[in-house]
């Protein structure tokens, strides 16, 4: 694997903590030679860490691309509503791309990116990072080995975690589907992609139910204030208190998202003035706080997916049911339990790589990106634009089902969305 170069658009949480950190820790593999980021503090902080010269620090992604192709690849880590145009313009210049998920906040935009990848002959690697984890790779290997017989079903749960829900989907950037997208896309397109990949067949039917039940103004306790810092009488008992989440000793995620000034005074100012200090019952959020999605894959593989805000852990758990046994898995514990009917369970511990987020999956994904850029013939990319589009189709179909109380025939849905407008 030879060293490659990349330009980076977006120096926020993922831009700096995932992609920038990889380049910083692996300078023999990846050098980021230019950055575009509208926030001058974020832009210069990352650029200083990676020793990017002043002339290659841009406020706008358009300015970065205006200098032409100056690297082997482009990393796009802008906000969800700013993926389509940078992706297509970068491809026009000849860049292969690493694109943060979701591809776009709209299905139309996601399709445009996938089609542009084909039109310009450029490789787009979507950050469905869970495919690159050792845990889910091992699970997929076991599923297809026949050790538990023919796969009949999967039960998969995304435990969002109460404070993660409050941070990202009640107070934060992905709280409102009209401004961003439904939570089944912004949070769980990971899981739609994972289930499609694990089964190895496309979804045939999908239905979904979900509600925003708890984080609503009518559930605001008596004595609560509009902001946690404004003399709220129930703050000390509230698990969602912004004071508890953001003003403690931790200054890593999620605290480092609320302000670039992580001093106590800087964080307090952010809570007094910004969105993260608001009472969770007094925000402009509309995304659901719990949802179930039922799917069939192929002829007879039945899958149920649950996402819930109301969990202590931030974790993913899974059960796979086969004709000759079952597999239970806990992603954060890196543990799989394989039970063949009539035999004792076997516990498989997945070695924790100790580097990179998502249990090391970020690191393995970035290795794959470097390999892709260093080898024109490389075909090991697990998450191409066209393949990743399937999870977005599933997510939008699930939301349509939830809103309209109907079962979606995925074959018909694909035809309508992909070919209905004469594409």
C-alpha positions in Angstrom: 0.0 0.0 0.0 1.7 3.2 -1.2 1.1 6.6 0.3 -1.7 8.7 -1.3 -2.9 12.3 -1.0 -6.4 13.7 -0.5 -8.3 16.9 -0.1 -10.8 17.3 2.7 -14.1 19.1 2.6 -15.5 19.6 6.1 -13.4 19.8 9.2 -16.1 19.1 11.8 -16.5 16.1 14.1 -16.0 13.4 11.5 -13.7 15.4 9.3 -11.3 16.0 12.1 -11.8 13.1 14.5 -12.0 10.3 11.9 -10.4 11.3 8.6 -8.0 14.0 9.9 -6.9 11.7 12.8 -6.2 8.8 10.5 -3.9 11.1 8.3 -2.2 12.4 11.5 -1.6 8.9 12.9 -0.7 7.3 9.5 1.4 9.9 7.6 3.0 7.1 5.7 -0.4 6.1 4.2 -2.4 9.3 3.8 -1.5 13.0 3.5 -4.3 15.6 3.4 -3.0 18.4 1.3 -5.9 20.9 1.4 -9.0 21.6 3.5 -12.2 23.5 3.0 -14.2 24.5 6.1 -16.3 27.6 6.6 -15.6 27.8 10.4 -12.1 29.4 10.7 -11.4 27.9 14.1 -12.1 24.3 12.9 -10.4 24.9 9.6 -7.1 26.2 11.1 -7.1 23.8 14.0 -7.2 20.8 11.6 -4.8 22.4 9.1 -2.3 23.2 11.9 -2.4 19.6 13.1 -1.8 18.3 9.6 0.7 21.1 8.6 -1.4 22.2 5.7 0.0 25.4 4.2 -2.0 28.6 4.3 -2.5 28.6 0.6 -4.3 25.3 0.8 -6.8 26.4 3.5 -10.1 27.3 2.0 -13.3 28.7 3.4 -15.5 27.3 0.7 -15.3 23.9 -1.1 -15.8 25.7 -4.4 -12.6 27.6 -3.9 -10.7 24.3 -3.1 -12.0 22.7 -6.3 -11.3 25.8 -8.3 -7.5 25.1 -8.2 -8.0 21.9 -10.1 -7.1 18.3 -9.1 -4.3 18.5 -6.6 -4.5 15.1 -4.9 -5.3 11.5 -5.5 -8.7 11.6 -3.9 -11.3 13.7 -2.2 -13.0 13.2 1.2 -16.4 14.8 1.6 -17.4 15.3 5.2 -19.6 18.4 4.8 -23.1 18.5 6.4 -25.7 16.1 4.8 -27.3 18.8 2.7 -24.0 19.7 1.1 -23.0 16.4 -0.4 -24.4 16.3 -4.0 -22.7 19.3 -5.6 -19.2 18.9 -4.1 -19.3 15.2 -5.0 -20.3 15.7 -8.6 -17.9 18.6 -9.1 -15.1 16.6 -7.6 -15.8 13.7 -9.9 -15.8 16.0 -12.9 -12.2 17.0 -11.9 -11.2 13.4 -11.8 -11.3 12.7 -8.1 -12.3 9.3 -6.6 -14.3 10.0 -3.4 -14.8 9.0 0.2 -18.3 10.3 1.0 -19.8 10.5 4.5 -23.1 8.9 5.0 -25.9 9.5 4.2 -25.1 10.1 0.6 -27.6 13.0 0.7 -30.6 14.0 2.7 -32.9 13.3 -0.2 -33.3 10.2 -2.3 -33.1 12.3 -5.5 -29.7 13.6 -4.5 -28.4 10.2 -3.5 -29.4 8.8 -7.0 -27.6 11.8 -8.7 -24.4 10.9 -6.9 -24.6 7.2 -7.8 -25.4 8.0 -11.5 -22.6 10.6 -11.6 -20.2 7.9 -10.4 -21.1 5.8 -13.4 -21.1 8.8 -15.8 -17.7 10.0 -14.9 -16.2 6.6 -14.2 -15.1 7.6 -10.7 -15.2 5.4 -7.6 -17.3 6.7 -4.8 -16.8 4.9 -1.4 -19.6 5.6 1.0 -18.9 5.6 4.7 -21.1 2.7 5.7 -18.4 1.9 8.1 -19.9 -1.1 9.8 -19.2 -3.3 6.8 -15.5 -2.7 7.6 -15.7 -3.8 11.2 -14.1 -7.1 12.2 -17.2 -7.9 14.3 -19.7 -7.7 11.4 -17.3 -9.2 8.9 -17.0 -12.3 11.2 -20.7 -12.4 11.7 -21.3 -12.4 7.9 -18.7 -15.1 7.5 -20.4 -17.3 10.1 -23.9 -16.7 8.5 -22.7 -17.8 5.1 -20.6 -20.7 6.3 -23.7 -22.8 6.9 -22.8 -23.4 10.6 -26.4 -22.5 11.7 -28.0 -23.8 8.6 -30.2 -21.8 6.3 -30.8 -18.2 7.5 -34.5 -17.7 8.4 -34.4 -14.3 10.2 -32.6 -11.5 12.0 -33.5 -9.4 15.0 -31.3 -6.2 15.0 -31.5 -3.4 17.5 -29.8 0.0 17.5 -29.7 1.3 21.1 -29.2 5.0 20.4 -28.6 5.9 24.1 -30.6 8.5 26.0 -28.0 11.2 26.0 -27.0 10.6 22.3 -30.6 11.0 21.4 -30.8 14.2 23.3 -27.6 15.5 21.8 -28.0 14.7 18.2 -31.7 14.2 17.5 -33.5 16.4 20.0 -31.2 19.4 20.4 -28.7 18.8 17.6 -28.1 18.9 13.9 -30.4 15.9 13.0 -33.4 16.9 15.1 -35.7 18.1 12.4 -36.5 16.0 9.3 -37.6 19.1 7.3 -34.1 20.6 7.8 -32.2 17.3 7.4 -33.9 13.9 6.9 -35.8 11.2 8.9 -33.8 9.5 11.6 -34.1 6.2 9.8 -31.8 7.7 7.2 -29.5 10.0 9.2 -28.9 7.5 12.0 -29.9 4.1 10.7 -28.9 4.0 7.0 -25.9 2.2 8.6 -28.2 -0.5 9.8 -30.3 -0.7 6.6 -27.0 -1.2 4.7 -25.7 -3.7 7.2 -28.8 -5.9 7.0 -28.7 -5.9 3.2 -25.0 -6.8 3.2 -25.4 -9.5 5.9 -28.3 -11.3 4.1 -26.7 -10.9 0.7 -30.1 -10.3 -1.0 -32.2 -7.2 -1.7 -35.2 -6.3 0.5 -38.5 -7.4 -1.1 -41.1 -5.8 1.3 -40.8 -3.3 4.0 -43.1 -1.7 6.6 -42.5 0.5 9.6 -44.1 2.1 12.6 -42.6 4.9 14.7 -43.5 7.9 16.8 -42.1 10.9 18.5 -43.7 10.2 21.9 -41.5 11.6 24.7 -39.5 14.6 23.6 -42.6 16.9 23.2 -43.6 20.1 24.9 -46.7 18.5 26.5 -44.3 16.2 28.5 -42.3 19.2 29.9 -42.3 18.7 33.7 -43.8 21.4 35.9 -41.0 23.8 37.0 -38.8 23.1 33.9 -37.3 26.1 32.1 -36.8 26.7 28.4 -33.0 26.2 29.0 -31.4 24.0 31.6 -29.2 26.9 32.7 -32.2 29.2 33.4 -33.1 28.1 36.9 -34.8 24.8 35.9 -36.4 23.4 39.1 -36.1 19.7 37.9 -32.6 19.9 36.3 -30.9 17.9 39.1 -33.3 15.0 38.6 -33.4 15.1 34.8 -31.2 12.6 33.0 -31.3 14.8 29.8 -29.9 17.9 31.6 -27.5 19.8 29.4 -25.6 20.7 32.5 -25.0 17.1 33.3 -24.1 16.2 29.7 -21.9 19.2 28.8 -20.4 20.8 31.9 -18.7 17.8 33.5 -15.0 16.7 33.1 -15.5 15.2 29.7 -14.5 17.4 26.8 -14.5 14.8 24.1 -17.6 13.8 22.1 -20.4 14.9 22.4 -19.1 17.9 24.3 -16.6 19.0 21.6 -19.5 19.5 19.2 -21.2 22.3 21.0 -18.3 24.8 20.9 -14.8 25.3 19.7 -14.1 26.9 23.1 -14.1 23.9 25.5 -13.3 25.8 28.7 -16.1 25.8 31.3 -16.9 29.4 30.4 -17.0 28.6 26.7 -19.3 25.6 27.2 -21.6 27.5 29.5 -21.8 30.3 26.9 -22.8 27.7 24.3 -25.5 26.3 26.5 -26.9 29.8 27.2 -26.9 30.9 23.6 -27.0 27.8 21.4 -29.3 24.9 20.7 -27.6 22.5 23.1 -28.7 24.3 26.2 -32.4 23.9 25.4 -34.8 21.8 27.4 -35.4 18.5 25.6 -39.1 19.1 25.9 -38.9 22.6 24.3 -37.0 22.0 21.0 -38.0 22.2 17.4 -37.4 18.5 16.9 -39.8 16.2 14.9 -37.8 13.0 14.3 -39.2 9.9 16.0 -37.7 8.7 19.3 -38.6 5.0 18.7 -39.2 3.0 15.5 -39.5 -0.5 14.2 -38.9 -1.7 10.7 -40.0 -5.1 9.4 -38.5 -6.4 6.2 -38.3 -9.5 4.0 -35.3 -10.4 1.9 -35.4 -12.8 -0.9 -38.3 -15.2 -0.5 -38.3 -16.0 3.2 -35.7 -14.2 5.3 -37.7 -12.2 7.9 -35.9 -9.2 9.5 -37.0 -6.9 12.3 -35.1 -3.7 13.2 -35.7 -1.6 16.2 -34.2 1.8 17.0 -34.8 3.3 20.4 -33.7 6.5 22.3 -34.6 4.9 25.6 -31.5 2.9 26.4 -28.6 3.4 28.8 -26.0 2.0 26.4 -25.1 3.2 22.9 -24.9 -0.1 21.3 -26.0 -2.5 18.6 -27.2 -6.0 19.3 -28.2 -8.7 16.9 -29.7 -12.2 16.8 -29.5 -14.4 13.6 -31.9 -17.3 13.4 -31.0 -20.4 11.3 -32.5 -23.8 10.7 -29.7 -25.5 12.6 -28.8 -22.8 15.2 -28.6 -19.2 16.1 -26.0 -16.4 16.6 -26.2 -13.6 19.2 -23.9 -10.6 18.9 -23.1 -7.5 20.9 -21.1 -5.1 18.7 -19.7 -2.9 21.5 -18.6 -5.9 23.5 -17.0 -7.5 20.4 -18.7 -10.8 21.3 -20.5 -13.4 19.2 -22.3 -16.4 20.7 -22.9 -19.3 18.3 -25.3 -22.0 19.3 -25.9 -25.1 17.2 -29.0 -26.8 18.2 -28.3 -29.7 20.6 -24.8 -28.4 21.4 -23.3 -26.0 23.9 -22.9 -22.3 22.9 -19.5 -21.2 21.6 -18.4 -17.7 22.5 -16.2 -15.9 19.9 -14.3 -12.8 21.1 -13.4 -10.4 18.3 -10.0 -8.9 18.9 -10.3 -5.2 19.7 -7.9 -3.3 17.4 -7.8 -0.4 19.8 -7.6 2.2 17.0 -10.3 4.2 15.3 -13.9 4.7 16.0 -16.7 2.2 15.5 -14.6 -0.5 17.1 -11.8 0.0 14.7 -14.0 0.0 11.6 -13.0 3.6 10.8 -9.4 2.5 10.6 -10.1 -0.4 8.3 -12.4 1.7 6.1 -9.6 4.3 5.7 -7.1 1.6 4.9 -9.5 0.5 2.1 -9.8 4.1 0.8 -6.0 4.4 0.7 -5.8 1.0 -1.1 -8.4 2.2 -3.6 -6.5 5.4 -4.4 -3.2 3.6 -4.7 -4.5 1.0 -7.1 -6.7 1.7 -10.1 -7.6 -2.0 -10.4 -8.6 -2.3 -6.7 -12.1 -3.8 -6.4 -12.2 -4.4 -2.6 -14.4 -1.4 -1.9 -17.3 -2.7 0.1 -19.5 0.4 -0.2 -19.7 1.7 -3.8 -22.3 4.4 -4.5 -24.6 2.1 -6.4 -24.5 -0.6 -3.7 -24.9 2.0 -0.9 -28.0 3.4 -2.7 -29.9 0.3 -1.7 -29.9 1.3 2.0 -31.1 4.8 1.1 -34.0 3.3 -0.9 -34.8 1.1 2.1 -34.7 4.0 4.5 -37.0 6.3 2.5 -39.3 3.4 1.8 -39.5 2.7 5.5 -40.4 6.3 6.2 -43.1 6.3 3.5 -44.5 3.2 5.1 -44.5 4.8 8.5 -46.2 8.0 7.3 -48.8 6.3 5.2 -49.4 3.1 7.1 -48.7 0.7 4.2 -46.4 -2.1 3.2 -44.0 -1.1 0.5 -43.2 -3.5 -2.4 -39.5 -2.8 -2.9 -39.2 -4.0 -6.4 -42.0 -1.6 -7.5 -40.5 1.2 -5.3 -37.1 0.8 -6.9 -38.6 0.9 -10.4 -40.5 4.1 -9.5 -37.6 5.9 -7.9 -34.8 4.8 -10.2 -36.6 4.6 -13.6 -40.0 6.4 -13.1 -38.7 9.7 -14.3 -37.0 8.4 -17.4 -33.5 7.9 -15.9 
